[in-house]
Each structure stands twice: as C-alpha cells, then as structure tokens.
C-alpha cells in the first residue's frame, strides 16, 4: 500500500532545514497531499519522482505535485523542504501562476530548475525572513503566503521570460493537465478533453504540442503509465484488476500497451520492482 503524507493537522505551510544527519521523510515511496519544494543547498543525493530517478545536486530546486509518487533514496548534506497546501496560496490568478508553471506544467518535462549564484543568495535571504516569521508565537499567515508567492515567482525567472505570460491558452493547458489527472481512467479519447475546454481537437493538439512538446495522447499515456506502475508496485492486485481500474476492459490490450510504452510486460515490471526493493 502506498503511503500518503499529510501536513500536521492545522498546518498549511512549513519550512524545514535538513542537514547531513537528517533522515528521509519516509523510508518508502509515498505520495503527498501537499505541494513540496526540495532545494538542495550542498552535497549530493538521489530521489525518484513518478518512478524517474533524479540526481539531487547543489542549487537544484525540485517541485513535487500532490499525487506524484516520491521516493528519496539519499539526502544531500543540506536541503530545504518547503511544504504547503493549495489553500495557503491566494486564489488570484497571479498568485496561482507559479503553481501552474512550476508544479503542473514543469512536471511534464523536467521537475527542477538550477539556480545561479545570484538567485541562490536572494532566495536564501527570502527564506530566512519566512523562517523567522514561522518561529513567532503568532506568525502572520497572510504575510507568509505573500512571501511564498514572491519566492516562487522569483524562481519562475529560471523558466525564461515566457513563464510570466498569462494568456488564455496557458490557463487552458493547466486545465488540461488537471482534467487528465481527474479523468484519465474514464476518458482516453482526446475529443473529451477538447469538448471540456471548448475547442476543436486539432486546436487542443496544437496548443499541447506548443506548450509541452507532446500530444494530448502522449500526456494521457504518461499519466496512465505512472498510475499503472503505482498499482503494480504498491498493491497485490492482479493484472486484470489493475487494467480494469485504469479503464481497460481488456487486460491483454492493457498489457500490450504497457509493454509497447515501457519495453516490459506489467508482470515483468512488478517482478523487477520487487526485486530492486529487496536489495
């Protein structure tokens, strides 16, 4: 069973500094109900996000979205873990923009950015202000929310100037990712998503290609594969049950799809995963 991590009751925002003696947040792969930023200050480590392993190198900042499968294999010497629930961020469009750009859109490519020396210095100063406020007996929640948005908007600079564009198309692509998350098992026809976004299938495909470098079908396949791996790795459900939960009535069709995308059958993946965990 895949564990789900939650922030402590009554907490919607937390900043934790982890040093060389700290333990990973969980010895096992898990999911979060909250957004998390992992900022590597020094040293090297390893982590997996949605079954893809990434080196944790100095000045790298990782963005982990609620629901993603996360596993820290080895912590760097010094790291900041910044955690917050969705409701901690103001609902205004400009406040929500970093969530769409850094967490949602960025996950379809590379889920991290690399800071330069200037950015590292500026953000260390900003995080110190946040830490000091959090340490107060009655911290100002609104101020901390604004500081967090400022922190994330500064980080957006490393995505390029186009990251600050706020077009209707940008919002629709963020909506597309959310729609896929919520509907991938029931709806694998791209026309469903086009209808939900009030555009033609062709136009949706053009926008997805321009925004993500991937078709809507590829985005759907990526989501299905992540959920497939999760069920195969963290449950004892048979292949037929897994395929059914993912929206496939024909288990053999699901097996062919999985092997075509990954190079191994679902059963082979499960055996390999269990073997790797026992080492």
N, C-alpha and C positions, 0 to 999 in steps of 0.2 A: 504494500500500500504506500503510495507517495504522500509524504507528509506535507501539510500546508502550514507555512509560517505566517503568524499574525502579529501585529504590533500589540503591546500590552493594552489591556482594557483602559480606555480613557486617554490613550496616547494616539496622536495622529501624525507626529513628526519626531524624529530622533536623529541625532548625530553621534556617532561612536568612533573614537580613535582606537585602532587596534595595532598593537606593537608585535614584536617578534615572539613574545611569549603567549599571545592570544591563541585561542582555539577557533577553528572554523565555526560558523554559526550552526552548522549541523554536520555530523559525520556522514550523512547520507544525502543523496539527491532529494530535492524538495521543490516546492513552489511557494511563491509569496502571494499574499492578498494585497500587497502594497508595492509601490514603486521603490526602486533602490538604485543608488549611485555608488559604485565602488571606485574610489580614487586612490590609485597607487602612488605613494609618496617616495618609497625607496624599497630596494630589494626586488626579488622576482618570485612569481608563483604561477599557479595554473588553476583555471576554472573551466567548467563547461556550462554553456547556455544553450538550451534546446539541443543537447547531445553533440554540440560542436565545441571542441576544446580551444581555448584562447590562452596565450601567454599573458600573464599579468606583469607588465613591465613598468618601470618608473615613468610618471607623468601620463600614464594611460588612465582614462576615466570611462568606466563601463556603465551602461544603462540597462537595467533589468525591469521588464514589464510584468505586472501581475499575471500569473498563469504560466509564465515560462518556467521550464524545468532548469533548475540551477544546482550546481554542484561545485564547491570549492575544494580542489584536491590539495592545494598547498598555498598557504597565505604568504604574501610578501612580508618584509620586515615591518613596514609601516603603511597603514592604509586607513582611509576614512570610509565609513559606511554611512550613507545618508539615506534615511528611510522616511517615507511619507505616504499617507493615504490620499486618494484622489480628492476628497473633500477639503483637504488642507490648502489646496490651490484655489484661488479666486476663480469664479466661473466666467469672468470676462474673457473675450477672445484672445487678447494679447497675453493674458496670464496663462491661458491654456496652450498657447502656441508652442512653448518648449516641450510640453507633453507629447504633442503630435510629432514634432520634428525630431526630438532626441530619443524618445522611447518607442513610439509607434512606427514612424517611417524608417528610422535608423535600424530597426531590428531586421528589416528585410535585406540589409546589406551587411555592414559591419557594426556591431553594437558597442563601439567605443570610439573615442577621439583621443588624440595625443596633444597635450598642452606644450607650449613653448615656455621659455624661462619667464617671460613677462606675465603670461597668463597664470603660471604657477604661483608667482608672487602675489598677484592681485587676488586670486581666489583664496589663497591661504589667509590673507588679511580679512576677507569677507567671511570665511568660515569661522575665524576667531571671534568676530562680532556675534555670529549666530551662537557659538558655543557659550560665550559669556552670558547672552540673554537666556539661553536654556538653563543655565546654572542658577538663575534667580529664583527666589521662592514663588514669585508670580510673574512668569515671563509674559511679554506682550505677544499674544498669538498673531494678531494682525501684522505686527512689525516683522515677526519671523517669517510669516507667509510671504510678505513682500520681499524680504531678503532672499528667501529661497528662489522666488521667481527671478530676482535680479541675478542670482548666482547662475541659474540655468540659462537665462538669456545671454549672459556673458559667454557661457560655454558654447552657445549656438554659433558664435563667431567662427568657431573651428569647423563648422559645416559649410562655410562660404557665405557670401553676401546674399545669395538667393534664398537662404534659410529664413530670412526676415520678410520675404514676400508673403502677403496674406491674400491670396486670391480665392475665388470660389472653387476653383479646381483643386487647390491644396486641401481645402476643407473636405471636399468630396472624396479625395484619396484617403484621408484619415478615416472618414466614414466607411469607406470600402473595407479597410482593414478591420474595423470593428464589426462590420456586417459579416465578414468571413469568419471571424472568431465566434460569432454567435450562431451562424447558420451553416457552417461547412458540412456538417454531417447530413443535414436535410436537403441542402441545395448545392449541387455541384455544377449546375448549368449556369454559365456566366450571364445568361439573359436575366436571371432572377436578380442579380446584383445591379444590372443596368436599369431594370424597372424600378428597383428601390431607390436608385439615385436619379431617376427621371432623366435618363439619357439613352442614346442608342448603344447597342452592344459594341459597334465599331468605335464610337467615341470613347466609351469606357476603356476599351483596349488601348486606344491611342494614349489616353492620359496615364494609364498604368505603366505603359512602356516608357513614357517620358519621365514619370516620377520615380519609378523603381527599377527600370531596365528589365522588367519582367511582365509577362502577360497576366491577366486575371487568372487564367488556368494554372499558371505556374505558382501564383500566390496561394491558390486553393490547394495545390499539390503539396506545397511546403507545409501548410497547416495540417493537412491530413497525415503527412509523414511524422510530424512532431507528435501528434496525438497517437498515432499508431505505435511509435516507439515507446511512448509513455505507458500505454496499456500493456504492451508486450513485456516491458522491463519491470513494471511495478504491480502487476496483477497475475493471478493464476488462471485467468480466463482463457478458454481455448480459442483457437484461431477463428472459428466460426462466430463465436460470441463477439470477439474483437471486431471482426469485419461488420457484423450487424450494428454494433454501437457506433461505428464510423459511417454508417449509412449505406453499406453494401449488402444487398440481399444474397449475392452470390459470392461465397467465400473464395472460390477459385479465381474469380475475377480480381478480388482484392489482393490475393497472393501474387498474381501476375503483375498487377500494378506496383505492388511493393518491391518486387524483385527487379522490375524494369527501372525503378527510380533509385534503388539502393545497391543493386548487384547481388543481394542475398534474399532468400525467402524469409517470411516472418518467423518461422521456426528457427532458421539458422541465426537470425538476429538475436532471438531470445537466448539461444544456447551460448552465443558469443558474449552477450551481455552478462549472463550469469557467471560464465567462466572468468570474465575480467574482474567481476566483483569479488570472486573468491581468492584472487591472487594476493 
